[in-house]
Amino acid sequence: MATDGKLVTILSIDGGGVRGIIPATILAFLEIQLQKLDGEKARIADYFDFIAGTSTGGLVTAMLTSPNDENQPMFTAKEIIKFYHEHCPHIFPFEEFHTYAMVPKYNGEKLQEIIRNLLEQTSLRQTLTNVIIPSYDIKLLQPIVFSTLKARRNDLEDAQLADICISTSAAPYYLPPHKFEVKSRTFNMVDGGVAANNPEKYCIFKNTLLAISEVAKEKNLEGKAECSNNMDRSKLLVLSLGTGSSKRHNELKVGSKSCGLIHWVVGPNGSTPISDVLLTAMDDMVDIYLSAFFQGPSFKDNYLRIQTDSLKSSEITLDNSNKENLENLEKIGNALLKAPVSKVSLATGLLEPVRGEDHTNEAALIEFAKRLTAERKCRQAKCSN
């Protein structure tokens, strides 16, 4: 496949607690396609210049890019699925959660233990490719974007990956905030998804746009990098993975007497409607923006978003860690591969097929893998010359 070795490749992974199994399943399929083309040692981190993730997506990002003793990625994508099955029941134990509002639902101790044992002393600048993981400082009331590029330039930005993952996973109501220090700088952090309510400053603050913004800053493509429509989008190759929404099965009761504060916080099957509404709205806005951003005959295939809006209330909760639900989420990820490539319709607000039922996510990922390997081989050829 024709390429000039100058593409900037970006992978973005949404947040969603246990629903991280869904994008992990998609990535496992992609990694298998890369291995078919380049051998069994091929890994996701070898092919993306930037990997961005929020909350559970940030943890997946860290597992894909943290080096082991042989300087290879610590996890294959398939092993990340096993990680969710093994550890989610301990991170979100049913017997621990609190039903009163004065404390987080979970104390977060097991999550911290698992992440620290996993990542040990690995720092942000050590990742095998550039990562971008947002979080939110509740004392400064501002988003903080942890970036490999920034960490390699400034020691004050070089936090431990464990602290970053605990921070971006600290979803309010579910887990407590995380406080840590990097040299003389103190961070008081919660889930990066909180920053989604500040679109003016960060142009609909989500992973894919953050990554594009970082690319623009790094390459000086635009003095004011955020949301630059002057960027050469033909040089960007973007894969964005969602963790699902429940639009088609929304059970939120709307009415003057049935939509009070308690109904926004506590929904069916332990869901949190206010979180679902805000994050789904932001995800959709980003998808609409990027679909328009990449609209054009020469680069319309440079952006691939894989998402489902058909989760049920029992599947949308980010802490439903029972065995049956985890297995079901993996099945949803596999079914999503067979589903048609879709984008959000402005008319209905639902995901609608882009090119018909035959143009599946699986077929699109196979083509995406071919482009990734062609790009990598072109770069390797240039280096050898």
Protein Blocks (a to p, Z undefined) as FASTA:
>chain_A
ZZehlaccdddddeeijmlmmmmmmmmmmmmmmmmmnojkbcfklmpmbdcdehjlmmmm
mmmmmccfkopafbdfklmmmmmmmmmmmmmgfklpccbfkbcfbeolmmmmmmmmmnmm
acfklpmbdcddddddfklopacdddfklmmmpmklmccfklmmmmmmmcghjaccdddd
ehjaccddddfklmmmmmmlnoppafklmmmmmmmmmnopafblghpakbcfklpccddd
debiaklmccbdcdfklmcfklmmmcgehiafklmmmmmmmmmmmmmmmmmmmgcfklmm
mpccdddfkbcfklmpmklcbfklmmmmmmmmmmmmmpccddddfklopacdfkbjklcf
klmmmmmmmmmmmmmmmmmmmmmZZ
